[in-house]
Amino acid sequence: MVTTDIVQGRSHVVSVVAILVSIVGCNTLQLEHTGRSSDDDWLTEGRESERSHASPTTIATPLELAWDYDASAAFGPGSPLLKGAYVLVATRKGEVHAIQAEKGKKAGVKGFGESINGSPAITGSVLFVPVAWGRKTGIVAHSLSTGRRLWRYESTPVERGILATDNSIVFSDATSTVYALSALGEVTWTRKLDDRASLKGTPVLVGRDIVAVADDKGMVFGIDLASGTIVWSQNLDAPVYASMSSHSGVLYVPTTRASLYSLDARTGRIVWSYRGADKRVKFATPAASESGIVFGGSDGVLQSLSVRDGTVQWTWQASGAITAAPAISGERVFVGTMAGTAHGFDLASGTEVWSAKVKGRIKSAPAVGPGGVYFLSEPRHVYRFSPSQLEVARNE
């Protein structure tokens, strides 16, 4: 009788400990070897602060599904983040999941609020998270190496992504105010823009010291990163809802009226503009490289424009709308559609070289890393597509 009670008691203790470990493990985001970054990392929306959505990593096609991870909730328009051996995704449930890039297994998950819509950003081993909804909204700085919160800056909801440099964290809120915080979470400057307009996209770093933001009335502003002073402004006369991108000191601005503008980063001067035939089409965020500016639209047309003058190099028609940025990988470009398909193309010719069907609509940008291409799809899936074993063997 005594022996049985002791065994039952021990069993009860073990069960309680197991439950506690499970609970703690479900709210922990601590990763190994997160200090150093490499060119293969994708640390922010668009890969780097310039948001070119282009990677030096070349992914050979065709691709095959390596794994599918369930993140339990949907995602915002930004891409996954890639940091060393991990993939990090933020959800509209307010969680950030860390996934082992090789095996697709959960490495950690932590809740930061009720919803995360904008993409987080990583600098060093610190993850900066924009919290859109919940009791405390704003920015949270979280150490990936210790698993602890470093600081929290409370503000109105932050629904867009973050621009994170070594010394500054820049973001905008629902009141059309742009903020710059120090690495310790202290306010460096704030810049209030038009009260009658809203900032829909993520801030972009153009050059080394100018932050670009655009509003839904078509005004684009260049703001000095150090002081918050407006350096230039440009009226495009067309609403800007999607995030902008930049490459080699040039800013690329998509609008909701089938137009895309190339602006000089130092002056805001319009270098060239491209206008589609149907003004009702909404252009998505472009990916930019020396070989071309690639973007899709609500009409499902993917197109590549010349960097030099904006002339059309090629087009391709999808079966569903394209609402997020493509990802350029060497001589390839990858994109997802609202029809639930992922595609790969030859960047120079626009020839389709790969496609795959996923479980839901793709409304988020993909990311490219050494292991393959990462896509997010509704309602909660994270995919890694890797070069097929036949292709790997052929290249060895």
N, C-alpha and C positions, 0 to 999 in steps of 0.2 A: 504493500500500500504506500509506504513512504517512498520507495523507489519509483513507483509509478508517478506520484505527485512531483518528485524532483524532475523526472523526465518530461512531464507535461509542462512544468514551470520553465525548464530550459528551452523546450520547444516554443513556448510562448515568447520568451525573451528573444530567441533567434528570429522569430517571425516579426516582432516589433522592430528589432535592429534592421532586418531586411527591408521593412517598409520605410524606415527612416532613411536608410541609405538610398533607397529608390527615390524618395522625395527630394533629398539633397541633390542626388545625381541629375534629377530632372530640372534643376534650377542652377546649374553650374556651367560656367563658360571659362574654362582655364585650359590653355593649350600649350604644348611643348614646342620649343624652338621657334618662337614667334618674333624674335628680336630683329633678325636680319631680313632684308627685302631683296628681291632680285627682279630682273627685267621680265621674268615670267609671271610675276604676281599681277593681280588685277585688284588694286586696293581701294578703288572708288568707282562711282558711276562713270563709265566711259574709259576705265582702266587707270588713267592718270588725271591730274587736275585740269589739264587742257581738254580732256574728254574727247579724244580722237576716236575712241572705240576701235583702236587698231593695236595689234600686238605683233612683236617681232617673231613670236612663235609661229612656225608654219605647221599646219595640221594637214596631213595627207588624207585624201579621200579615196575610196568611199569610207564611211563610218558605220559602226555598229553599236548597238546599245550596250553600254558597260554596266550601268545600274540605274535604278529608279528609286528615289527617296521620298517618303511621305513627310511633308513638313507641317501637316495638320491645319493649314490655313493658306489663304491666297497671298499674292505678292503685289508690290507697287510696280511702277514702270521700269525701274532700274535693274541692273544685272546682278547676278551673284558676285561676291567678292572671292578672290583666290589669294590665299596666303600660305606659301610653302606647301605643306601636305594637306591643307584643309580648304574646304569650300564653306563660305559663310553666307547664309540667306536670312533676310529679315521678312517677317510676315505681318499681315494685317491683324493678327491676333496679338501683336506686341512682342513677339519672341524673335530672338536671333538663334538660329541653329548652326552649329559647326558640324561638318560632315567630313569623314575621311575621304580624301579625293580619290584614293586608289580603290577602296572597297565599297564606298557608299554607305558606311555605317555611321551612326550618330556618335560624335565625339564630345558633344555638350550642347546644352540649350539653356537660355536664360530669358526671362520675361523682363521687359523694360517699361511697359505701359499697356494700354488697351489696344493700341494700333501703331504700326510703323509703316508709313507709306513711302517716304523718301529713302534713298539708299544711304546706309551708314558709310563711313570711311575709316581707313586704317592708316595710322602714322606710327612707324616703329612697332611697338607691341601694344599700342593703345587703339581701342575701337571707339569711335564717336558715333552715337546713335541719336537720330532725330525722332522724338516721340510726338505723334500727331494727336493722339487721344488718350484720355485717362485723367486720373486725379492730379498728376503732375506732368505737364507737358514741357517740352524744351529739348535740351541736349544733355545726354549722359556720356561721360568719359569712363570707359571700362578697361581695366588692365587685362589683357589676354594672358599674360604670364602669371599673374597672381590670382586671377579670377575675381578681383574686387573692384568695386566702384571707386574711381578716383575723385570725381566731383559730378555735380549736377547743376546745370543752369536752367532755372525755371523761366519760361516765357509763354506767350500764347502758342497755340499748336504749330508745330513745324512739320509741314506736309510735304516738303521737298527735300532733296538730298543735301549733303554737306560738302563744302569745299574745305579740305584740311591740308595745310602746309606744315612745315616744321615748327612754325611759330604762331600760326593763326588758324582759327576755325571760323569760317564764314558761312552764314545761312540767312535765309529770309523767312518771314512768318506771314500769317494771314492778314496782317495790317499793312503790307507793302513796306515793311521796314527791313533793312539789311543790317545784320549784326556782324561784328568781328570780335572774337574772344581770343585771349591769350591761351597758351598751352595749359595754363592753370585754371582756365574757366573764368577769368576776369574780363570785363568788357573793355575792349580797346577803343572801339568807336561804334556808333550807330548812324544809319543814314535813312531818313524817312523820305519815301518817294511819293508818287501821286496817290492821294487818298481815294480817288475815284477808280483806281486801277488795281489789279491783283497780279502778283508775281507767280507764275505757274511753273517755271522751270528751275532747275538747279543752277546755282552760280558756277561760272566757268572762269578759270584763270587763263588769260590770254597774254602772251609774253611772260615776263617774270613778276610783274608787279601791278597788273590791272585785272580787276574782277569785273566780269560782264554779267549783267542781269537784264531781263526783258519782261515787259508787262503785257497784259491782254488788250491794251490799246495800241500796241505796236511801237512803243518807245523802248529803245535799247540804250543802256547806260554803261559807260566805262568808269569804274570807281578805283581810285588809288588804294592799293591793298594796305599800305602803311597808315594812311591818314583818314580814309573814308571820303576824301574829296572827289566830287564828280569831275572827271577829266574830260569826258566828251559825252554827247548824247546824239542819238539818231532816230528820227521818226520814220518808220517803215510804212505807216498807214495801213497796217494789216495786223490783226491780233497774233500774239505769240503764246502758244500754250505748251508746246513741247520744249524740252531742254535743248540748248544750243550745243555746238561742239566747236573745237578749234584745232588748228594744225599749222605749225610754222608761222605763227604770228597773224593768222587770218581767222576770223570768227565766221561761222556758218550758222545762219538763223533761219529756221523753218517757220512758216506761218500757217494759219488756218484758211488762207485764201489761195492755195496752190502756188505759192511763191517761196523761193529760197534766196537769201541774200548772202553775199560774201562781203564782209566788212574788214577794213584795215584795223588791226588791234590797237595801234597807237593813236589813231585819229577818229575812228568810227566812220571814216569815209566809205561809201559804197564802191567796191571794186567792180562787181558785176551782180546782176540779178537774173534769176530764171523764173519764168512764169508758165505754169501749165495751162492747158486749154480749158479745163473746167474749174472755175473759181470756187466751186463748192468743196473741192478736195482739201483735206487737211493733211499737211505733210508732217511726217514723224522726224525725230532726231536723226541727223545724218552721221555716218561714219566717215572719217577723213584720212586720206593718205596721199602720198605723192602721185599715186596712180589714178585717183578719182575721189569724188564725193558721192557716196552711195546712200540712198534713203528710199523709204517707201511712203505710202499714203493710204488714206481711207478708201481709195479706189482699188487697192491691191496691186498697184504698179510699183515695182522696184526699178530704180533707175540710177545710172552712174553719170555724173557730170564731170567735165574737164575742170581741173583745179585752176587752170590759166584763165578761162573765159566763160565757164559755165555752159558750154555746149554739151548736148546729149551724146554720150558715148555708147550706151546701150540701155534697153529697157526689157523688163520681163513681167508678165502678168500672172499674179497669184490668184488662187480661188477664194481668198478671203482678204480682208483689210490687213494692212501692216501698220501697227500703231506704235512700235518701239524701234529703237536703233538696231541696225545690223552690227556685226562684229567682223572686222577685217583681220585675216590671219595670213600674212605673207601674200601669196598669189591667190588666196581664196577669200570669199566673203560669205558669212552665214547669217540667216535671218529666220524669224518665226512669223507665223500668220495667225489671224483670228479663226482660220479654218482648222487649226490644230495640226499644222504641218511645219516641220523644220526643213530648211533647204540650204544647200551649199552651191556656190557658183565660182566659176573662174573669174577673177577680178578684172582681167583685161578684156575678155570677150562677152561676159554675161552668160556664158553657157552653163546650164545647170549640170552639176556633177554628182549631186547626192540629194536625197530627200528621205524623210521619215515621218510617220504618223505618230502623234502623241495623244494622251488621254483627254486633253482639253485645249481651250484657246490659249495661244501664246500672246500675252500682252506686255511682256517684260523683255528687256534686251538680253542677249546671250553674252557669255564671257568665254574667252579662249585661254587655255593653259597648256602646259607640256603634254598632259594626258589626253586632251581632247577638247570638245566644245560642250559647254554647260548651258542648258535651257531650263526655264521655269514655265510651267503651264498651270492653268486653272484645273481643279480648284486648289491643289496643294502639292504638285509634283515637281521634283527636281531631277533632271536627267543629265547623265554624262554619256556622250557619244564619243567613242574612240576609234582610231584607225583600225580597220579590220585586220585580223591576224594575217590574212593573205597579203595585204598591203605592207604590213610590218616586215614580213619575211622577204618580200620583194625588195624592200629598201635596205635590208641588212647585207 
